[in-house]
């Protein structure tokens, strides 16, 4: 998937555990792990907003687009 998730980077910067973040955001640690490991198919804006509020960051600090392959093209 061309969207990379950098929650682990923000967790390290904030010196926060996955369990603490999950509790403060109001999601299960298992669901946070799915999101953090890039296995989620979608994320609710309310969850993204809560992550940003707790981590004191912008959505772009958590999500970024990466091109597929060397050509820079994405699959449609």
Secondary structure, DSSP 8 states (H G I E B T S, - for coil): --EEE-HHHHHHHHT--HHHHHHHHTS-HHHHHHHHTT--S---HHHHHHHHHHHT--HHHHEEE--STTT-----
